[in-house]
Amino acid sequence: MAEALKDVGEFRLIRRIHDLLKREGGVPPADLTVGIGDDAAAYKPKPGHEVLITSDSFVEGRHYLPRYVRPRDVGRRAMVANVSDIGAMGGVPRYALISLGLKDETLLGDVEEIYRGFLEVLNPFGATVIGGNVTGTQNDVFIDITLIGEVKEGKAVRRSTARPGDAILVTGFPGRAAAGLQLLFRSLVPVENPLATAYIKPCHRAKAGASVAATGHASSMIDTSDGFLGDLGHICEESGAGAELFKKRFPVAEDLQYAAELLKRDPLEFFLGASDDYELIITCAGDHVSLIRSAVARACEGPVSEVGRITTKAGKVELVMNDGSRKALTLKGWNHFR
Amino acid sequence: MAEALKDVGEFRLIRRIHDLLKREGGVPPADLTVGIGDDAAAYKPKPGHEVLITSDSFVEGRHYLPRYVRPRDVGRRAMVANVSDIGAMGGVPRYALISLGLKDETLLGDVEEIYRGFLEVLNPFGATVIGGNVTGTQNDVFIDITLIGEVKEGKAVRRSTARPGDAILVTGFPGRAAAGLQLLFRSLVPVENPLATAYIKPCHRAKAGASVAATGHASSMIDTSDGFLGDLGHICEESGAGAELFKKRFPVAEDLQYAAELLKRDPLEFFLGASDDYELIITCAGDHVSLIRSAVARACEGPVSEVGRITTKAGKVELVMNDGSRKALTLKGWNHFR
């Protein structure tokens, strides 16, 4: 019979996690001086590099529905979100700390699967889990990840440094995950459908982010975790600038177009709105667009679309329609307490 | 009327937190290159130092009862636990990331108070909050803190390096917080009672830990967050050693003695068992005991008691009673899934 946490207890759970990490987690990096199992972990930072730190939490029922997402994919998605944040600064992920809030009935096997999901994302970077903790919750299972990365000194790319006149680039096809979730909700597609997969197994662009940062020519960068418009909004707000976007240049995937018809929605809602894909928005001087494109292409597949321009109109994002008319867009991302 | 999170929304909450941090959080350190508000924070690590990282979570109803602990003290306690972990490695806290899981009905003012609690602990170190996130939960309010510290290269003190023959020292009076909680449960004392205060407003010994590590003469160190016996057990297990403890040398506080009588319990249960105080257990060669004592005394008040010795009997902890007889003690700390 499948063992639940109330049967095995905290210490056996922790031992099982440690064993799994040893077996499936790759070799501990040479600069790690104290690994998992002490009051704190310790490592020697790489000379000439800055330390990057991000954290993100995921709550069952809010950030994912166990009905659609299996434990391994829950872990995978949570780690992708964090790796994406490190990548959007131009960094490389190194060390993760995991806090889990679990119920008495949570199955030990499911916790192991969540960890396998973490490792699926960390292992390609040689990144390792170096600590964390587990705690009991009554109702809300949560995962909180802190991810440490590194970036060459002075090479981190911020969201606050876009300049008027800069081109706005975006990787991939934002909005597909959001459409996939709606299709799943309405039972219109099986989980194997590519849009459903975009929701269940999102990709990050962290290698592209590091490659872009290395050029030194991105003026700002952010991932689309709050949705394309929400995150472009963050760039504008933090940079004291605005943006104009050209509708006809939006990379709207063919299957997104089709799904929008099926769902009787405008595909732009998915492209612009809150979604669960982790693409990158990059701004750069017009002269450097092709350089940035090549940097992305060296790291990953998929298009890089130039969708607009940074303007001087602080806080304003305008959409230029195909007939040349203009529409003001409202900046809003995902709000957890509506 | 007091505003709840559902009234103000996530973005206004975040803005209020940022404002509070700017106002009450001290000056951002010079080595911080990207502060709060980007995909990740960034800082330049100090040359010749290792990076320390720890994280700990607190769930309402499991780790604290809002009936006894006000929001500011909830924040304070959560941060004390993390600072204590950095201190138990011999390090100094620098940067914190905070993940909060909050309910729609959580009051904005309470969240601000939780943050004030964090700052009360961080400010004396010039340590700063550099990131985090808030998310909604249905039932379980949680706080997950990741704390980054630093320690001179090679000076981190582990739990796995105690040697047979070493003296076992402990700071302060372990067990007082546990007794305080029991007194509160039974409404035997008001919250102002010193034992209740030990539970509600625990202290850390991080400065003592750093001072001890700087001597280079502690063979191992740990904080008592799993209780004296639980954490001595961690030292023994990780060091492949055992311990003998002398009952007559235990620093059992006078008020703990009195509380135990009131509660009809053996004071040793409180001293040895799970508690919520953050004292340090330090091992060192007999020759270095007075050096370690002075190192602690330079950093904080309160006694340092030599309570026993590390032995070769791996995994065994024996209690030597006042009449010279011996009792085997069972190693167990706090188990979240019993």
Interface residues (C-beta under 8 A of the other chain):
Chain A: L5 K6 V8 G9 E10 F11 L13 T33 V34 G37 D38 D39 A40 A41 A42 Y43 K44 P45 P47 H49 E50 V51 L52 I53 T54 S55 D56 S57 F58 V59 G61 R62 H63 S84 D85 I86 A88 M89 G91 Y95 L97 S99 G101 L102 D104 I130 G131 G132 N133 V134 T135 G136 T137 Q138 N139 D140 F142 D144 T146 L147 I148 G149 V151 E153 A156 R158 R159 S160 I222 D223 E238 W334 N335 H336 F337 R338
Chain B: L5 K6 V8 G9 E10 F11 L13 T33 V34 G37 D38 D39 A40 A41 A42 Y43 K44 P45 P47 H49 E50 V51 L52 I53 T54 S55 D56 S57 F58 V59 G61 R62 H63 S84 D85 I86 A88 M89 G91 Y95 L97 S99 G101 L102 D104 I130 G131 G132 N133 V134 T135 G136 T137 Q138 N139 D140 F142 D144 T146 L147 I148 G149 V151 E153 A156 R158 R159 S160 I222 D223 E238 W334 N335 H336 F337 R338
